[in-house]
Amino acid sequence: MKTYLECLPCLVRQSLEAARHATPDEQIHEQVLRKVLDALRAYDLRRPPPVAGGLIHRIVRESTGLDDPYRISKQICNRKALEIYPEMKEFVRQSPDPLGAALRLSIAGNAMDFAVHSRADRQDIRQIMTEAVSRHISTATLREFREHMDRATAILYLGDNAGEIVFDRLLVEELPAEKITFVVKGGPVINDVTREDAEITGITDLVEVIDNGSDIPGTIPGECSPEFVRRFEQSDLIISKGQGNYECLSDVRRDIYFLFKAKCPVITMDVKCASGTYVVALNRR
């Protein structure tokens, strides 16, 4: 997906939010904004928005001297989601369709921006969970998803954010572990998952975990490590979480399941869905 003009003010806003998250120093805030504006002036709008996001957050890290400005926030998000994990796990276990329940909860994790709602309590997360199970996903879509999981021999699961990764764990646990490789980012960027998050949330105890060698808040194979590209090309099915991964991979002709809540007007326009839709969409080779 290209970067739309509507994306530019959003990227500037994100850069200011990230700078303020990292430091109270207003001089650094101004420095970050000026560098970001210079970078966006030269940015090729034919590229996906997460590539610009990667540039922005490198500027934030370089300007503040912090390698991972969101590390503490991510730890809080993971802890809050883990607190309610046993309750969600029991819900999945008792569901007449555990895979369908886990799939809805995985998207519910994407519905809540844990970076924004790092102060959310257990009740807030329960509300997200309750909302998720009432969301309609067609019987045909669920059947097709299940059939794809059964036929696949190598499944690449592209993780998204901290906190959300606990909801992903519920889905991973309903899939054949021997087929799954879970992918995290190669370096810190915003609240995207890294190996540390996979370890904290127990994903590394369930399936193989690799990083993609990139600090872009999405997945651009050409910007990733050779090992990731090899796995990407050899996988016969990919599960892609979050809007950032959709923005990067929506034009890639592979069997990719995109799972996310459509929260951005540009995304809803591109997907042709209503705001708030729980998206389960399959790209094909």
Order of alpha helices (4+ residues) and beta strands (2+ residues): alpha-alpha-alpha-alpha-alpha-alpha-alpha-beta-alpha-beta-alpha-beta-alpha-beta-alpha-beta-alpha-beta
